[in-house]
Amino acid sequence: MKKNTGILILFLLLGWLTGTWIAKALQPVKALSFLTASTPITWSPRANFDIIRYDITIEFEICLLGLIGIITAIWLYRRL
């Protein structure tokens, strides 16, 4: 099977999403709080020119289970 960048990005997003869903499901378990605690990463580029102005905010929520999902997705992609 020919590997391409689109499939890799799909695998990464699905791995991240799966890890985050598992983290949300395990939030009530206090013993696993180190796996489910998420950290927001925010990027807000903005510019104001005379004719155009933009303000974009992008925020990612990442947790340890999300990272494990991404690593698993990379491993599965390499096994293809």
Buried (B, 14 or more C-beta within 10 A) or exposed (E): EEEEEEEBEEBBEBBBBBBBEBBEEBBEEEEBEEBBEBEEEEEEEEEEEEEEEEEEEEEEEBBBBBBBBBEBBBEEBEEE
